[in-house]
Structures are given as C-alpha cells and as structure tokens.
Amino acid sequence: MHQLTTAGKTVLLDCGLFQGKRSEAHLRNRDFPFRTRDIDAVVLSHAHVDHCGNLPNLVRRGFAGPIYCTPATRALAAVMLGDAAKIQQEDANYLNRKLTRGEPKILPLFDARDVFRTLTKMQAVRYGEPFSIGKGMEVTFADAGHLLGSATVHLRLDTPSGEKRITFTGDVGRPGLPILRDPEPIPACDLLISESTYGGHTHEPVDETADKLGDVVRRTAERGGRVIIPAFAVGRTQTVVYFLHQLISAGKLRDIPVFVDSPMANRATEVFNAHTECFDEDMLALLKAEPDVFGEKHVRYVESPNESVKLNRRDGPCVVVSASGMCEAGRVLHHLKHGLGDARNTILIAGFQAKDTLGRRLVEGRPEVRVLGRPCPVKAEVVVLNGLSSHADHGDMLRMLGPLAGKTARVRLVHGEPERAAKLAEGLKGIGFADVGVPDRGETVQV
C-alpha cells in the first residue's frame, strides 16, 4: 500500500492485507496511517489479497472514490474479496470463542456488504488505455505477466517543476511461464517502485520444474501416497493444473486422480476461462486444440464440504490441490492434518511462504507443526518447487530493469523480505543504478 500525494490528488497504489502473526496482522490491517476520506482514488495492480485484500476495510472506513483496475482484475477481485470476508468472519468467530468474560468482542475487518460496496467502485480499464485521475495525473496499465489481469502502473504527473513519471511494478511476472503473456517492457521514469520478492534467488527453468512436478507425483504414487499441494486459489492452482494436464497428455504421467479442493479456485478458474485476452499465443493455440485444459478431463473440482471430507478417507494415490497457498486457512489445513503423519505422502510447496506462516514452518523442516490448534508430527516428505512461482527472480529483474540504468533517477524496492530486497538493491547498483533504496514502513520519498 503506497500513498501518492500531489498538489491536487491523493491516490493509493494497492491496498493489501498484511499477512503474518495473527495479532500483528489484525492490528496492522485494522488501522490506516491516513484519514481514509482524504484518499481520492485507488489504483489496483492485481487481485492477490496482499494487494487488494484491505479495500473493503478502506471502504467501510469512509473511502468514497473510484478504484481503477483491469477487467480481469475486477472479476478476480470479486472472487478474492468475497472469500476474504468469509475468512475474516470465521477468524473473528474463532477468537471470540476463546475470549474470557468481560473482554470486548473481536469484529471482522469487513463483511460481504463492504465487499459489494467495494466492487461497485471498481472501474475497469484495459491495458494501454490512458485514463486521468483529476487534472494533471494520467495513468496507464501495462501487462505485468504475474496474474490474470495483473498490471504495471505507469503514472504521468504535471507538477510545478515539470512533468514527472512514476512507475509502480506491482508484482512482476516470470518470463516464459505458461498461460499468461510475458511482462511488458518498463519505460524510464523519475521514480521506480519495484517489487523484490526473489532478490538474490534464481528459479529453475520452467521445463525442469514441470519434470520435477511429474517426478514428485510418480514417486509418491509408487509408494501408495498422495501429493498435497497448498496452492493459491488464483494463479498458482491454474498453473499446477496446466502442468499436470500437459504431463498426462504427453504420456509422462499416468492418469492419476487430481482433485482441486477449493471453491474459490473453481470460481477463479471460471474467470480465467472468461478472460482469454490475457493468454499468450501458445495458450490460445492449445485452447483451440484442447478446450478442456482447465476442465474435468483430468481434474475433478470439489465443491461441497462433504466431498472434501471424503477425500481424506479415499484410498490410493492421488493429487490434492487446495488453498490456501501459505497453509494459513482453508480446506488445505484439513488435508495437512490427515496427511502430514503418513510417510507415504508428499507435501509439495509451490511458492513463496511468508515468515510466521505454517507453510514457512514446513519449508524450514520442522519435525512437528501445529495444524488447527493441534500438534502434528511431520512424517510426510516435504518438497519445495519455487520454479512454480509466478514472480520474476533476481536475474529476471536485472534483465528487465537493466535498460533503465542511467535513465531512471530513483528506485525504491518494496514487497520483499529485508535480505531479498537488499540483494536486489546490490544487483541493481552493480549494473549502474545510482539511487536504490529499501524504504521503511511510513518513509516518504519526494520526486
């Protein structure tokens, strides 16, 4: 969440939910470091909850302006925010049951009514079509290649000292991944606000990732186990389904039962099917030949809670893809509770895991973790495949931003753990960027 203030307007670039320890997250998400009524507009880069998830709370607390985003982002945000409201209510109910007499009840950050009001404020603008936010501020979305509808935000500002340009990357996609187009080139600007999620890290090649996914599934099936994949319902689930579809279609993997156990993922997949304008040429060609890439030819979509429960009683090898991606909520917790103690099983971690999340504890190799309030021994194999990440890695970022060296006055790195941001800052300085910083929360930069 970044606040941009000019002589005439105050605009937010994204308004996401902070994820981490429950108590800290609630406090940071509940209150805003500004008067919400002073915000004139929000420009939203994409629909992941760490970028859009606190918008209903912003609206609930008095924000009355428009929210600009791409058409696909608006459609996905409807899915994401509706689910976020449900989780907020469930979390509040859970915590209230543990209150002692006299303690004040905990309220959810927002509810379904706030989500509805938020969606009515969303104005969809296509890639490459400039739009104005009042006098002297023009905004253009470019394809960021990270998620369906994700955008890099280019702002042109008229100021007393002349025209200024600011670019906010949102989350930058990884070139070469299937389904979506690669990120568009980033032009020179006066200030670049860039993500840094995988600074210092190199992803394995995409083809190698697909082969490793196939190896994990085969190995687990041979010992009679199941592969449990905690995956973000929007983006990561569709990529995993795509890879499994391709492996099975190519004969590299036998037609093992694959279950997507996430109602939100099912709804998100419908949005993917409705917004093929975001797909790359290879995906469009594949859809012509095989329209069922996300369909039920190889995948079974689980809707009801009863169907989900029955999965844990099912015999034989299978793959279960379920949200949430960081194992902090959702049906995947029940699959982990039943599956972690079985050495035949594999837990496949398919992307970045934030500090203090259950997913992070699994990646760290803890011998025991708490799931749904109870200790669970970790006997299942834990495999990490960061190659499934939809974020650009260190080398990708240097290659994309390299042409801006000497042409972009300032770079500020956000959206990365401190050591990751520091690594990317070091890399950018090494290729000729003079002013690269990692701002603290609340820090101000003047352009």
Kinemage of the C-alpha trace (Angstrom):
@kinemage 1
@onewidth
@group {chain A} dominant
@subgroup {mainchain}
@vectorlist {calphas} color= white
{ca met a 1} P 0.000 0.000 0.000
{ca his a 2} L 1.684 3.176 -1.239
{ca gln a 3} L 0.292 6.694 -0.847
{ca leu a 4} L 0.952 9.156 -3.662
{ca thr a 5} L 0.210 12.793 -2.878
{ca thr a 6} L 0.340 15.604 -5.452
{ca ala a 7} L -0.823 19.197 -5.311
{ca gly a 8} L -4.356 18.172 -6.250
{ca lys a 9} L -4.865 14.477 -5.501
{ca thr a 10} L -4.046 11.717 -3.019
{ca val a 11} L -4.016 8.241 -4.556
{ca leu a 12} L -3.296 4.777 -3.150
{ca leu a 13} L -1.317 2.292 -5.194
{ca asp a 14} L -2.793 -1.017 -3.963
{ca cys a 15} L -4.394 -1.655 -0.573
{ca gly a 16} L -3.417 -5.150 0.547
{ca leu a 17} L -3.755 -7.295 3.631
{ca phe a 18} L -0.638 -7.773 5.737
{ca gln a 19} L -0.006 -11.484 6.374
{ca gly a 20} L 1.922 -12.795 9.382
{ca lys a 21} L 1.285 -13.399 13.082
{ca arg a 22} L -2.442 -13.181 13.729
{ca ser a 23} L -2.231 -10.470 16.414
{ca glu a 24} L 0.164 -8.249 14.436
{ca ala a 25} L -1.762 -8.745 11.200
{ca his a 26} L -5.052 -7.726 12.818
{ca leu a 27} L -3.581 -4.513 14.222
{ca arg a 28} L -1.778 -3.535 11.016
{ca asn a 29} L -4.766 -4.268 8.813
{ca arg a 30} L -7.388 -2.651 11.047
{ca asp a 31} L -5.997 0.898 11.090
{ca phe a 32} L -4.741 3.068 8.242
{ca pro a 33} L -1.892 5.595 8.582
{ca phe a 34} L -4.037 8.324 6.986
{ca arg a 35} L -7.609 9.597 7.005
{ca thr a 36} L -9.476 7.318 4.623
{ca arg a 37} L -11.725 10.158 3.445
{ca asp a 38} L -8.623 12.009 2.194
{ca ile a 39} L -7.915 9.329 -0.423
{ca asp a 40} L -9.313 10.402 -3.803
{ca ala a 41} L -8.760 7.138 -5.719
{ca val a 42} L -7.094 3.738 -5.622
{ca val a 43} L -5.097 2.252 -8.482
{ca leu a 44} L -5.002 -1.531 -8.118
{ca ser a 45} L -2.247 -3.576 -9.768
{ca his a 46} L -3.818 -7.033 -9.368
{ca ala a 47} L -6.171 -9.227 -7.376
{ca his a 48} L -3.927 -11.116 -4.939
{ca val a 49} L -5.035 -10.390 -1.365
{ca asp a 50} L -1.719 -8.841 -0.353
{ca his a 51} L -2.535 -6.144 -2.910
{ca cys a 52} L -6.340 -5.813 -2.849
{ca gly a 53} L -7.430 -7.545 0.354
{ca asn a 54} L -7.953 -4.493 2.590
{ca leu a 55} L -10.008 -2.487 0.105
{ca pro a 56} L -13.343 -3.397 1.773
{ca asn a 57} L -11.985 -2.128 5.100
{ca leu a 58} L -10.938 1.104 3.371
{ca val a 59} L -14.470 1.484 2.015
{ca arg a 60} L -16.004 0.591 5.362
{ca arg a 61} L -13.990 3.374 6.996
{ca gly a 62} L -15.113 6.098 4.637
{ca phe a 63} L -13.279 5.887 1.315
{ca ala a 64} L -15.724 7.057 -1.359
{ca gly a 65} L -13.649 7.320 -4.543
{ca pro a 66} L -13.124 5.091 -7.581
{ca ile a 67} L -10.874 2.021 -7.723
{ca tyr a 68} L -9.168 1.580 -11.090
{ca cys a 69} L -8.024 -1.834 -12.331
{ca thr a 70} L -8.082 -4.066 -15.418
{ca pro a 71} L -11.242 -6.016 -16.363
{ca ala a 72} L -9.751 -9.382 -15.342
{ca thr a 73} L -8.586 -7.935 -12.018
{ca arg a 74} L -12.088 -6.724 -11.257
{ca ala a 75} L -13.506 -10.176 -11.983
{ca leu a 76} L -10.889 -11.933 -9.847
{ca ala a 77} L -11.213 -9.385 -7.039
{ca ala a 78} L -14.886 -10.305 -6.709
{ca val a 79} L -13.791 -13.888 -6.005
{ca met a 80} L -10.872 -12.983 -3.735
{ca leu a 81} L -12.629 -10.369 -1.616
{ca gly a 82} L -15.736 -12.463 -1.115
{ca asp a 83} L -13.562 -15.252 0.232
{ca ala a 84} L -11.550 -12.808 2.360
{ca ala a 85} L -14.769 -11.561 4.003
{ca lys a 86} L -15.704 -15.142 4.836
{ca ile a 87} L -12.276 -15.765 6.395
{ca gln a 88} L -12.473 -12.523 8.383
{ca gln a 89} L -15.794 -13.634 9.877
{ca glu a 90} L -14.525 -17.145 10.635
{ca asp a 91} L -11.389 -15.756 12.311
{ca ala a 92} L -13.468 -13.386 14.449
{ca asn a 93} L -15.803 -16.227 15.478
{ca tyr a 94} L -12.834 -18.423 16.400
{ca leu a 95} L -11.147 -15.731 18.509
{ca asn a 96} L -14.397 -14.733 20.216
{ca arg a 97} L -14.890 -18.304 21.425
{ca lys a 98} L -11.592 -18.009 23.279
{ca leu a 99} L -12.338 -14.692 24.991
{ca thr a 100} L -12.625 -14.558 28.760
{ca arg a 101} L -15.642 -12.920 30.361
{ca gly a 102} L -15.557 -9.136 30.075
{ca glu a 103} L -13.210 -8.962 27.075
{ca pro a 104} L -14.616 -6.991 24.118
{ca lys a 105} L -15.751 -8.989 21.107
{ca ile a 106} L -13.499 -9.026 18.070
{ca leu a 107} L -15.140 -7.782 14.868
{ca pro a 108} L -14.112 -8.794 11.351
{ca leu a 109} L -12.278 -6.136 9.362
{ca phe a 110} L -15.100 -6.161 6.833
{ca asp a 111} L -18.082 -8.207 5.694
{ca ala a 112} L -19.894 -9.164 2.486
{ca arg a 113} L -21.733 -5.826 2.334
{ca asp a 114} L -18.398 -3.981 2.373
{ca val a 115} L -17.161 -6.232 -0.426
{ca phe a 116} L -20.251 -5.440 -2.520
{ca arg a 117} L -19.752 -1.703 -2.000
{ca thr a 118} L -16.094 -2.080 -2.958
{ca leu a 119} L -16.905 -3.886 -6.192
{ca thr a 120} L -19.344 -1.137 -7.212
{ca lys a 121} L -16.458 1.344 -7.017
{ca met a 122} L -14.181 -0.666 -9.341
{ca gln a 123} L -13.748 0.854 -12.784
{ca ala a 124} L -12.188 -1.470 -15.353
{ca val a 125} L -9.623 -0.038 -17.788
{ca arg a 126} L -7.853 -2.120 -20.424
{ca tyr a 127} L -4.101 -2.347 -20.902
{ca gly a 128} L -2.592 0.552 -22.845
{ca glu a 129} L -5.571 2.901 -22.475
{ca pro a 130} L -4.523 6.082 -20.593
{ca phe a 131} L -7.016 7.492 -18.090
{ca ser a 132} L -6.993 10.595 -15.918
{ca ile a 133} L -7.414 10.913 -12.172
{ca gly a 134} L -8.334 14.555 -11.933
{ca lys a 135} L -6.280 17.264 -13.555
{ca gly a 136} L -2.585 16.605 -14.065
{ca met a 137} L -2.435 12.840 -13.373
{ca glu a 138} L -2.580 10.312 -16.192
{ca val a 139} L -2.328 6.555 -15.571
{ca thr a 140} L -1.718 3.663 -17.975
{ca phe a 141} L -1.781 -0.081 -17.240
{ca ala a 142} L 0.761 -2.395 -18.887
{ca asp a 143} L 0.731 -6.196 -18.678
{ca ala a 144} L 2.837 -7.376 -15.707
{ca gly a 145} L 2.529 -11.069 -16.622
{ca his a 146} L 2.173 -12.140 -12.978
{ca leu a 147} L -1.520 -12.991 -12.669
{ca leu a 148} L -4.543 -12.816 -14.919
{ca gly a 149} L -5.130 -9.062 -15.333
{ca ser a 150} L -2.033 -8.008 -13.381
{ca ala a 151} L -0.643 -4.608 -14.321
{ca thr a 152} L 2.404 -2.453 -14.026
{ca val a 153} L 1.171 1.080 -13.290
{ca his a 154} L 2.658 3.999 -15.219
{ca leu a 155} L 1.825 7.470 -13.896
{ca arg a 156} L 2.475 10.785 -15.654
{ca leu a 157} L 2.191 13.810 -13.368
{ca asp a 158} L 2.104 17.509 -14.248
{ca thr a 159} L 3.947 19.370 -11.469
{ca pro a 160} L 5.187 22.969 -10.982
{ca ser a 161} L 8.695 21.709 -11.820
{ca gly a 162} L 7.552 19.977 -14.997
{ca glu a 163} L 6.354 16.520 -15.997
{ca lys a 164} L 7.262 13.639 -13.684
{ca arg a 165} L 6.874 9.930 -14.333
{ca ile a 166} L 6.449 7.238 -11.681
{ca thr a 167} L 6.207 3.513 -12.337
{ca phe a 168} L 4.869 1.015 -9.818
{ca thr a 169} L 5.604 -2.564 -10.872
{ca gly a 170} L 3.006 -4.271 -8.696
{ca asp a 171} L 4.222 -7.872 -8.866
{ca val a 172} L 6.354 -8.672 -11.900
{ca gly a 173} L 5.700 -11.959 -13.660
{ca arg a 174} L 8.244 -14.542 -14.617
{ca pro a 175} L 9.022 -14.581 -18.354
{ca gly a 176} L 8.448 -17.931 -20.042
{ca leu a 177} L 5.726 -19.254 -17.745
{ca pro a 178} L 2.728 -20.826 -19.472
{ca ile a 179} L -0.762 -19.351 -19.818
{ca leu a 180} L -0.040 -15.604 -19.491
{ca arg a 181} L 1.897 -13.205 -21.695
{ca asp a 182} L 5.366 -12.148 -20.572
{ca pro a 183} L 5.706 -8.803 -18.753
{ca glu a 184} L 5.781 -5.752 -20.990
{ca pro a 185} L 8.987 -3.642 -21.011
{ca ile a 186} L 9.216 -0.973 -18.299
{ca pro a 187} L 9.969 2.555 -19.536
{ca ala a 188} L 12.366 5.036 -17.918
{ca cys a 189} L 10.912 7.173 -15.155
{ca asp a 190} L 11.774 9.572 -12.342
{ca leu a 191} L 10.861 7.049 -9.623
{ca leu a 192} L 10.511 3.299 -9.935
{ca ile a 193} L 8.727 1.472 -7.101
{ca ser a 194} L 9.594 -2.171 -7.679
{ca glu a 195} L 8.836 -5.471 -6.003
{ca ser a 196} L 11.809 -7.536 -4.737
{ca thr a 197} L 10.272 -10.867 -3.665
{ca tyr a 198} L 13.012 -13.078 -5.102
{ca gly a 199} L 16.045 -10.801 -4.886
{ca gly a 200} L 19.164 -12.963 -4.720
{ca his a 201} L 17.288 -16.106 -5.811
{ca thr a 202} L 17.336 -17.935 -9.155
{ca his a 203} L 14.378 -20.086 -10.205
{ca glu a 204} L 14.990 -23.348 -12.001
{ca pro a 205} L 13.958 -23.474 -15.703
{ca val a 206} L 10.238 -23.867 -16.387
{ca asp a 207} L 10.640 -27.194 -18.253
{ca glu a 208} L 12.724 -28.551 -15.383
{ca thr a 209} L 10.008 -27.526 -12.928
{ca ala a 210} L 7.358 -29.416 -14.898
{ca asp a 211} L 9.537 -32.520 -14.995
{ca lys a 212} L 10.197 -32.285 -11.242
{ca leu a 213} L 6.469 -31.996 -10.599
{ca gly a 214} L 5.958 -35.177 -12.605
{ca asp a 215} L 8.772 -36.929 -10.695
{ca val a 216} L 7.232 -35.992 -7.337
{ca val a 217} L 3.809 -37.301 -8.348
{ca arg a 218} L 5.221 -40.563 -9.757
{ca arg a 219} L 7.453 -41.184 -6.742
{ca thr a 220} L 4.622 -40.580 -4.301
{ca ala a 221} L 2.156 -42.711 -6.246
{ca glu a 222} L 4.607 -45.620 -6.369
{ca arg a 223} L 4.690 -45.775 -2.584
{ca gly a 224} L 0.904 -45.508 -2.384
{ca gly a 225} L 0.759 -41.943 -1.086
{ca arg a 226} L -0.944 -38.726 -2.046
{ca val a 227} L 0.553 -35.391 -3.104
{ca ile a 228} L -0.934 -32.451 -1.207
{ca ile a 229} L -0.259 -29.115 -2.907
{ca pro a 230} L -1.143 -25.997 -0.893
{ca ala a 231} L -1.699 -23.538 -3.722
{ca phe a 232} L -3.047 -20.028 -4.049
{ca ala a 233} L -6.528 -20.379 -5.479
{ca val a 234} L -5.912 -17.663 -8.046
{ca gly a 235} L -2.971 -18.146 -10.386
{ca arg a 236} L -0.942 -20.934 -8.803
{ca thr a 237} L -3.737 -23.517 -8.897
{ca gln a 238} L -4.353 -22.904 -12.598
{ca thr a 239} L -0.612 -23.217 -13.354
{ca val a 240} L -0.377 -26.521 -11.453
{ca val a 241} L -3.452 -27.863 -13.276
{ca tyr a 242} L -1.931 -26.785 -16.605
{ca phe a 243} L 1.346 -28.623 -15.897
{ca leu a 244} L -0.442 -31.788 -14.748
{ca his a 245} L -2.679 -31.675 -17.836
{ca gln a 246} L 0.370 -31.400 -20.100
{ca leu a 247} L 2.278 -34.192 -18.317
{ca ile a 248} L -0.697 -36.573 -18.526
{ca ser a 249} L -1.484 -35.643 -22.149
{ca ala a 250} L 2.154 -36.225 -23.149
{ca gly a 251} L 2.203 -39.646 -21.509
{ca lys a 252} L 4.831 -38.563 -18.986
{ca leu a 253} L 2.447 -39.200 -16.103
{ca arg a 254} L -0.252 -41.830 -15.757
{ca asp a 255} L -3.795 -40.551 -15.410
{ca ile a 256} L -3.716 -40.287 -11.619
{ca pro a 257} L -6.791 -38.721 -9.969
{ca val a 258} L -6.297 -34.966 -9.490
{ca phe a 259} L -8.632 -33.043 -7.188
{ca val a 260} L -8.891 -29.266 -6.861
{ca asp a 261} L -10.451 -28.795 -3.440
{ca ser a 262} L -11.092 -25.081 -3.261
{ca pro a 263} L -14.414 -23.493 -4.194
{ca met a 264} L -12.593 -20.192 -4.669
{ca ala a 265} L -10.135 -21.824 -7.090
{ca asn a 266} L -13.065 -23.261 -9.005
{ca arg a 267} L -14.641 -19.808 -9.366
{ca ala a 268} L -11.274 -18.287 -10.260
{ca thr a 269} L -10.802 -20.883 -12.996
{ca glu a 270} L -14.133 -19.765 -14.481
{ca val a 271} L -12.726 -16.208 -14.566
{ca phe a 272} L -9.598 -17.488 -16.351
{ca asn a 273} L -11.796 -19.145 -18.979
{ca ala a 274} L -13.698 -15.872 -19.442
{ca his a 275} L -10.610 -13.689 -19.908
{ca thr a 276} L -8.567 -15.344 -22.610
{ca glu a 277} L -7.463 -11.881 -23.789
{ca cys a 278} L -4.718 -12.183 -21.149
{ca phe a 279} L -3.363 -15.501 -22.511
{ca asp a 280} L -0.180 -15.858 -24.530
{ca glu a 281} L -0.132 -17.235 -28.085
{ca asp a 282} L 0.868 -20.749 -27.022
{ca met a 283} L -2.035 -20.975 -24.573
{ca leu a 284} L -4.524 -19.669 -27.136
{ca ala a 285} L -3.303 -22.261 -29.643
{ca leu a 286} L -3.558 -25.007 -27.016
{ca leu a 287} L -7.135 -23.978 -26.182
{ca lys a 288} L -8.102 -24.334 -29.838
{ca ala a 289} L -6.726 -27.867 -29.900
{ca glu a 290} L -7.747 -28.837 -26.346
{ca pro a 291} L -10.500 -26.587 -24.947
{ca asp a 292} L -10.568 -28.661 -21.740
{ca val a 293} L -7.157 -27.590 -20.358
{ca phe a 294} L -8.738 -26.400 -17.075
{ca gly a 295} L -11.718 -28.735 -17.340
{ca glu a 296} L -12.644 -32.119 -15.945
{ca lys a 297} L -10.850 -34.351 -18.443
{ca his a 298} L -8.026 -34.900 -15.940
{ca val a 299} L -9.179 -32.831 -12.957
{ca arg a 300} L -12.124 -33.154 -10.570
{ca tyr a 301} L -13.314 -29.982 -8.884
{ca val a 302} L -14.554 -30.427 -5.319
{ca glu a 303} L -17.268 -28.083 -4.105
{ca ser a 304} L -19.115 -29.297 -1.018
{ca pro a 305} L -17.571 -29.751 2.441
{ca asn a 306} L -18.803 -33.373 2.445
{ca glu a 307} L -16.892 -34.116 -0.761
{ca ser a 308} L -13.800 -32.523 0.797
{ca val a 309} L -14.073 -34.685 3.923
{ca lys a 310} L -14.479 -37.838 1.800
{ca leu a 311} L -11.165 -37.071 0.072
{ca asn a 312} L -9.324 -37.715 3.348
{ca arg a 313} L -10.919 -41.157 3.568
{ca arg a 314} L -10.091 -42.032 -0.025
{ca asp a 315} L -7.709 -44.949 -0.639
{ca gly a 316} L -4.978 -44.965 -3.247
{ca pro a 317} L -2.631 -42.397 -4.784
{ca cys a 318} L -3.975 -39.013 -5.876
{ca val a 319} L -3.085 -35.337 -6.108
{ca val a 320} L -4.974 -32.806 -3.980
{ca val a 321} L -4.553 -29.110 -4.825
{ca ser a 322} L -6.115 -26.930 -2.145
{ca ala a 323} L -5.961 -23.393 -0.755
{ca ser a 324} L -4.535 -21.507 0.971
{ca gly a 325} L -1.071 -21.279 -0.537
{ca met a 326} L 0.672 -20.430 2.746
{ca cys a 327} L -1.357 -23.014 4.722
{ca glu a 328} L -2.919 -20.360 6.929
{ca ala a 329} L -6.596 -21.014 6.200
{ca gly a 330} L -8.936 -23.023 4.039
{ca arg a 331} L -9.511 -26.699 3.329
{ca val a 332} L -5.824 -27.483 2.875
{ca leu a 333} L -5.462 -27.421 6.677
{ca his a 334} L -7.699 -30.488 6.967
{ca his a 335} L -5.725 -32.306 4.266
{ca leu a 336} L -2.492 -31.482 6.101
{ca lys a 337} L -3.930 -32.624 9.419
{ca his a 338} L -4.749 -36.015 7.908
{ca gly a 339} L -1.713 -36.287 5.628
{ca leu a 340} L 1.339 -34.958 7.451
{ca gly a 341} L 1.737 -38.038 9.637
{ca asp a 342} L 1.917 -40.509 6.727
{ca ala a 343} L 5.424 -41.097 5.347
{ca arg a 344} L 3.973 -42.233 2.012
{ca asn a 345} L 2.635 -38.737 1.318
{ca thr a 346} L 4.315 -35.646 -0.120
{ca ile a 347} L 3.582 -32.017 0.734
{ca leu a 348} L 4.551 -30.010 -2.341
{ca ile a 349} L 5.205 -26.349 -1.522
{ca ala a 350} L 4.681 -24.444 -4.747
{ca gly a 351} L 5.836 -20.905 -3.973
{ca phe a 352} L 6.957 -18.242 -1.531
{ca gln a 353} L 5.993 -18.757 2.123
{ca ala a 354} L 5.896 -15.665 4.352
{ca lys a 355} L 7.521 -15.584 7.761
{ca asp a 356} L 5.414 -16.970 10.644
{ca thr a 357} L 3.109 -18.994 8.365
{ca leu a 358} L 2.532 -22.753 8.585
{ca gly a 359} L 3.888 -23.090 5.060
{ca arg a 360} L 7.141 -21.443 6.139
{ca arg a 361} L 7.463 -23.836 9.082
{ca leu a 362} L 7.074 -26.798 6.727
{ca val a 363} L 9.737 -25.380 4.400
{ca glu a 364} L 12.066 -24.965 7.389
{ca gly a 365} L 11.800 -28.686 8.077
{ca arg a 366} L 10.133 -28.558 11.473
{ca pro a 367} L 9.629 -32.109 12.828
{ca glu a 368} L 6.278 -31.071 14.286
{ca val a 369} L 3.846 -28.273 13.471
{ca arg a 370} L 0.508 -27.126 14.804
{ca val a 371} L -2.455 -27.553 12.479
{ca leu a 372} L -5.903 -26.355 13.511
{ca gly a 373} L -4.632 -25.909 17.052
{ca arg a 374} L -3.203 -29.415 17.434
{ca pro a 375} L 0.395 -30.693 17.171
{ca cys a 376} L 1.090 -32.817 14.076
{ca pro a 377} L 4.301 -34.802 13.526
{ca val a 378} L 5.730 -34.212 10.031
{ca lys a 379} L 6.483 -37.645 8.578
{ca ala a 380} L 5.438 -36.854 5.012
{ca glu a 381} L 8.090 -35.802 2.509
{ca val a 382} L 8.204 -32.013 2.028
{ca val a 383} L 9.279 -30.808 -1.423
{ca val a 384} L 9.719 -27.156 -2.435
{ca leu a 385} L 9.297 -26.180 -6.101
{ca asn a 386} L 9.947 -22.446 -6.337
{ca gly a 387} L 10.012 -22.837 -10.109
{ca leu a 388} L 6.213 -22.715 -9.981
{ca ser a 389} L 6.381 -19.173 -8.647
{ca ser a 390} L 4.784 -16.511 -10.824
{ca his a 391} L 7.285 -13.896 -9.567
{ca ala a 392} L 10.347 -12.882 -11.571
{ca asp a 393} L 13.603 -14.000 -9.940
{ca his a 394} L 16.780 -11.975 -9.362
{ca gly a 395} L 18.130 -12.424 -12.897
{ca asp a 396} L 14.753 -11.693 -14.471
{ca met a 397} L 14.512 -8.418 -12.551
{ca leu a 398} L 18.026 -7.333 -13.558
{ca arg a 399} L 17.332 -8.135 -17.206
{ca met a 400} L 14.005 -6.270 -17.194
{ca leu a 401} L 15.255 -3.231 -15.289
{ca gly a 402} L 18.759 -3.137 -16.771
{ca pro a 403} L 17.799 -0.911 -19.760
{ca leu a 404} L 16.654 1.761 -17.265
{ca ala a 405} L 20.087 2.187 -15.665
{ca gly a 406} L 21.200 5.792 -16.077
{ca lys a 407} L 17.711 6.760 -17.280
{ca thr a 408} L 15.741 6.290 -14.057
{ca ala a 409} L 16.618 8.662 -11.244
{ca arg a 410} L 15.459 6.651 -8.228
{ca val a 411} L 14.496 3.091 -7.405
{ca arg a 412} L 12.711 2.058 -4.217
{ca leu a 413} L 12.358 -1.658 -3.527
{ca val a 414} L 9.254 -2.930 -1.731
{ca his a 415} L 7.358 -6.230 -1.377
{ca gly a 416} L 10.328 -8.310 -0.269
{ca glu a 417} L 11.842 -9.550 2.956
{ca pro a 418} L 14.769 -7.338 4.003
{ca glu a 419} L 17.514 -9.710 2.872
{ca arg a 420} L 15.816 -10.240 -0.509
{ca ala a 421} L 15.364 -6.507 -1.105
{ca ala a 422} L 18.987 -5.878 -0.078
{ca lys a 423} L 20.229 -8.474 -2.569
{ca leu a 424} L 18.257 -6.928 -5.423
{ca ala a 425} L 19.434 -3.431 -4.423
{ca glu a 426} L 23.019 -4.658 -4.577
{ca gly a 427} L 22.405 -6.176 -8.004
{ca leu a 428} L 20.813 -3.007 -9.379
{ca lys a 429} L 23.671 -0.852 -8.117
{ca gly a 430} L 26.070 -3.274 -9.794
{ca ile a 431} L 24.506 -2.631 -13.215
{ca gly a 432} L 24.539 1.147 -12.961
{ca phe a 433} L 21.602 2.363 -10.842
{ca ala a 434} L 22.860 5.212 -8.658
{ca asp a 435} L 19.989 5.750 -6.220
{ca val a 436} L 18.479 2.495 -4.966
{ca gly a 437} L 16.820 2.275 -1.551
{ca val a 438} L 14.715 -0.067 0.574
{ca pro a 439} L 12.234 2.196 2.402
{ca asp a 440} L 10.965 1.567 5.907
{ca arg a 441} L 7.239 1.481 6.576
{ca gly a 442} L 5.986 5.078 6.618
{ca glu a 443} L 9.022 6.539 4.867
{ca thr a 444} L 8.431 9.378 2.366
{ca val a 445} L 10.198 9.994 -0.952
{ca gln a 446} L 9.833 13.308 -2.756
{ca val a 447} L 10.026 13.472 -6.549
